[in-house]
């Protein structure tokens, strides 16, 4: 199927991907994102520093209830 300009979108997309692979541009970055558990612990550390009356266990429970 072609658009109003007579260009096939699927063909254009495939050509672009082909061009990227020839130029050596990685589709996915080499650097992996930080695991969620490390991010969660870092957030917990910041919250606990601001609220010393809160325990890590209680905060963890609250975060679990919020889906984090």
N, C-alpha and C positions, 0 to 999 in steps of 0.2 A: 504494500500500500504506500502510495506517495502522498506527500503533503501538497498544499496549494502551490508551492514553488517547484514541484516535480522532483522533490528529493525523498528518497526512501530513508526514513529515520533509522530503521534497523541497520541498513547498510552504512549509514553515516556513523552510527555508534561503533559498529565492528571495525570500520576503518580507523576511527580514533583510538580504539584499544590496540589495534595492530601497530599504529604509529607509536604509541606509548611503549609497547614492548620492544620495538626496534631501537628506541632512543635510550632504553635502559632505565626508564622511570619506574620505580617500584609501585605496584598497585597498593600494597600494604606497607606501612612504615616498618623499619627494622626494630625500632624501639617499642617494646611492649608497654602497655599501660600498667600503672601500679595496681596490684591486686586490691579488690574492694576491701578485704579484711584490713589491709594497712591503712587505707583511707578512713575506714570506720574507727580504727584505733586512734588515729591522729585527731579525728573530730572529737572522740570521747576524751582524749587528753586535754584538748582545749576547753571543753565544757567543764570538766572536773577542776581545771585550774581556776575557772571563773566561779564555780559553785562547790567549794570544799565540803559543804554539808552533804552532798550527794555521793553515794557510793558507786563504784564501778558496776557492781551487780545490778543495782537499781536503775542506773542509767542504761545499761545494756538491755534490761527488760523493757524500759520505756521505748528505746530505739527499735527493738523487735516489734513492739505493738504498732509503731509507725511505719514498719516495713523497711527499716534501714539497718 
